[in-house]
Amino acid sequence: MNTRAESPEGLVQATAALQGGRGFRGWAWLVALGRFARRKPLGALGGVIVVALLVMAAFAEQIAPYGYDQTIRGARMKPPSAAHWLGTDNLSRDMWSRVVYGARVSITVGFLTIALAVVFATAIGVSSAYFGGAWDLLVQRLVDAWLSFPYLIIILSVMAVLGPGLGNVVISLAVLIAATNSRVIRGATLGAMQHTYVEAARAMGCGHTRIIVRHLLPNITATVIILATIGLGAVILAESALSFLGFGVPPPHPSWGGMLSGSGRTYMFRAPWMAVWPGVAISLAVFGFNMLGDALRDVLDPRLRGS
């Protein structure tokens, strides 16, 4: 029996060692973030923008001084001021509050779409590369046929059938992005299958599920993360385009694209801030996700890590 470990002095030493290990890991994370910011300043700036968008989406009620559809008496189309940072619109609604709540719509659509698209793309790409043969030929020809149509035509067709709404926007965008990303994931899976550990797993009698889950998926995780991060900016831009055309989230829920299409376009010359600030929000969101995705690609891809 180890009496030292059970003594009070041993418990104190063990607790101190555990706390020291946690502190070391915390410092290691800070050092890694600092190194990332020095090597990739644009990526770090993109990360800050993404974090700010996430905070706005999660705490919109606490950040926004007014509700997204709350009218303010005597404040119709007021320019930016101390009372209303981004001005007000034609219905006397605070623009800052609507932009903040619009971040929740864009972030929700973006993350739900990417999550669904990654699941579909991973299932298609990994199964196509692993099983090969007739299954690979059939799946890739279907993907070719799907990608041969203009993406905007596909999205508008799906939305015309399903109707406007957040869930329908997510489904239509996810199906399109999954077809594109499945090609990249298929190529990454084919590269991972050339390693000897896959042959060793087969020689040991491992089943298909074990090989895919334990050996292939962990080795394409970096590729999936890069595709997801870069795709978020494209999804937000596509959602804004759909909302601009009237196929996005229906009013009165604020959407940056809808704010540009409706009153923002109508009163562009009388109250330009109604169109400027939603456009700035879209640009910052796309810029942030693209810069963060590019930086993560350089950091996670071993072929680009030294450049």
N, C-alpha and C positions, 0 to 999 in steps of 0.2 A: 504493500500500500504506500502511495506517495503522500507522506504526511506534510511535506512542504507545500504541496498544491492545495491541501485542505486547511492549512493554517491561515490565520488572518493576514499574515505578511504575504503569503503566497497569493491569496485572493487579490490583495491590493496590487501586487506586481502584475498579475495577469490582467486585471482591469486597466491598469496604466498602459500595459503593452497593447491591449486591444484599442484603447482610445488613441494611442499614438499611431497605430496602424490606420485608423479611420482618418486621423488628421493628416497623415502622410498621403492617403489617397485623395483627400480634399485638396491638398496643396498640389498634388500631381495633376488634378483636373484643371486647377487654375493656371499652372505652368503650361499645360497643353493648350488651353484657350489663348493664353498670351502668345505662345509660339504661332498658333494659327492666325491670330490677328496681325502679327508682324509679317508672316509670309504671305498672307492673303488679305490685304486690307479691304479690298472690295467685297470679298466674301464675308469678312467680319461685319462690314457695313450692312450687307444684305441680311446677315443673321440678326442684327439689331432691329432692322425694319420688320423682319418676320416675327420676332418676339413682341415688338410693339403691336403688330396686327393681332397676334394671339391674345395679348392682354386686352386690347380693345374689344375683341369678340367675346371674351369670357366675362368681362366686367363692364359691359356696355351700360347697364343700369346705373352703376356707380360713377362712370366717367361722363356720360351724357347729362347735361343739366336739364334737358327736357325729354319727353317721350318722342318717339320717331314720328308720330302723327298728331302731336299736340300743337294746337294753334295758339299763338300769342297775340293778344289784343293790341292793335295799333302798331304792329311790327311787320307790315307787309313789304317785302322786297327792300329791307333795310340793308345797307352796305356793311361790310365787316367793321366791328367796333368792339369796345371793351365788354359790352353787354352780350353781343353775339359775335364770336370770334370769326366765323366764316359768313356772316350775314344771315338773312332769312330769305325764304322763297316766296312765290306768289300766293301761297296759302298761309302765310305768316308762321311758318315752321322753321325752327332753328336748323341751319345747315350743318353745323358741327355735330349736333345730335344725330342727324340723319346719316352723315358720313360715318359716324361711329357705329351705328346700328347696321349700316351697309357692310361694314367689315365683317360682322357676324354672318351675314348671308354669304359673302364671298368666301370666307374661310370655311364655313360649313360645306358649301358646294365643292370647294376645292379638295378638302381632305376626304370627304365621303367619295367623291369621284375617283380620286387617286387610289384610295384603299380598295374600292371595288375593281378598278381597272388593273391594279397590281395582282389581285387574286386571279382574275381571269387570264391576264397575260402570262403569269407564272404557270398556271395550269396548262395553258395551250403550248407555251414555249418549251417547258420541261418535258411534257409528255411527247411532243413532236420530236424533240431531239433524242430522247431516251429510247423510245420504241422504234422510231425510224420506219423504213419500209413503206408499205401502202398507207399506213396511218399518217406518216410524215408527209407523203405526197398529197394526200387528200386535204389535210389541214392547211398546208401551205398554199394550195391552189384556192381554197376558200378565202384565205387571208389576202391573196393577190386580187381576187375578185372584189373583196370588200374595200381594199385600198384603191382600187381603180376609179371609184366614184369620188367626186369632190366632197370634202368633209362637210362643208356647209350645207350641201344638198341633203346629205344623209341626216344631219342633225335636224334640219327644218322638216324633213319628211317624218322623222320619228316624233318630233314635237307636235306636228300637225295631227298625227294620229292619237297621241297620248294626251295632248292638251298641255297648257302651261302649268307649272308647279315645280317646287323644289325637287321632289322625288323624280319626276320625269326628266328634269334637266340632268340630274346625276346619272340616271340610267343611260340617256342618249349619249352623253359625253364619255361615260365609262366604257361603253361598247366600242366606240371609235378609238379611244386611246389604247384599249387592250389589244386591238388588232395591230397597231403600230409597235407597241412595246414588246409584243410576243416575238417579233423577229429578233430584237436585240437579246432578249432572254434566251431564245433558242441558240443563238450564236455563242453566248456565254456558257450555256450548258454543254454544247458540243466541245468547247475548249476544256471544260472541267472533266469531261468523260475521257479525255486522252491521258489523264494522269494514272499512274500505276496503282494508286490506292483503290480506284474503282475496279480494276481488274482483280486486285487482291480480295476485295469484298465479294466479288462474284465467285472467285475460287474457293472462298470460305463457305459458300452456300447461302449468302445473304439474299433475301428476297428483294423484289423490285421496290417495295415501299421503304424498306430500311436503307437501301442504297440512295434512293432519291432524298429521303428526309435527313439521313445522317451524313451523307457525303456530297451530294450535289447542291442541295439548297444552301447550306452554309457557305459554299464557295462561290455562289452567285449573289449573295446578300448585298455586297457592295454595289454591284450593277443595279440591283433592284432599288436600293436607296438613292442612287444617282438619278435613275429614271423618275422616281417619285418626286424628288426635290425639284428637278428641272420641269417636270410636267405640271407642277402646281401653278406656275406662272401662266402657262398656256391655258390651263383650265379656267383660271380667274378671268383671263382675257376672253375666252370663248363664252363664259357665262355672262360677261358684260355685253358681248355682242348679241347674244340671245335676248337679254333683257332690253337692249336697245331696239331690237326688232319686235318686241312685244311677246316673246315666247318664254321669258324667264319667270322669275317669282312675281306673282301678280300683286298689284298695289292693294292696300297702302303700305305693305312691307317695303322698306327702302332697299333698292339695289343700285349700285353705282351706274350700271348701264341704263337702267330705267330712269334714273335722275337725269342722265344726259339726254335721253330720247324725249321725255315728256316736256315738263316745264323748262328744263335747261335749254333745250333747243328753241322753244317758243319765245322765251324772254332772254335770249342770249345777248342782245344788244342793249336792252334796258337794264338787265341785272346780270352782267357777265360772270359774276362769282357763282351763280347757280350751275353753270356748265364747267367752270374752271376747276373747282374743288373736287367734284367727282372724277374728273379726268386726271387730276394730280394723284388722287388716291389709287386709281387703277394703275397709273404709271409707276408709282412707288411700290405697289404690291408685286407687279411683274418684275420690276428691276430687282427687288429684294430676293425673290425666289430664284431668279435666274443667276444672280451673282453667287448666292449661297450654293446652288446646285453646281455651278462651274467650279467653285472652290472645293467642294466635297469630291467632285470627280478627280481633281488633281491630287487630293490627299489620299483618297481611297484606292485609286487605280495605281498599281505598282509600276506600270509603264510610264506614268506621268509624274511620279512622286519626286523624281530628281530634277525635273525641268522647272 
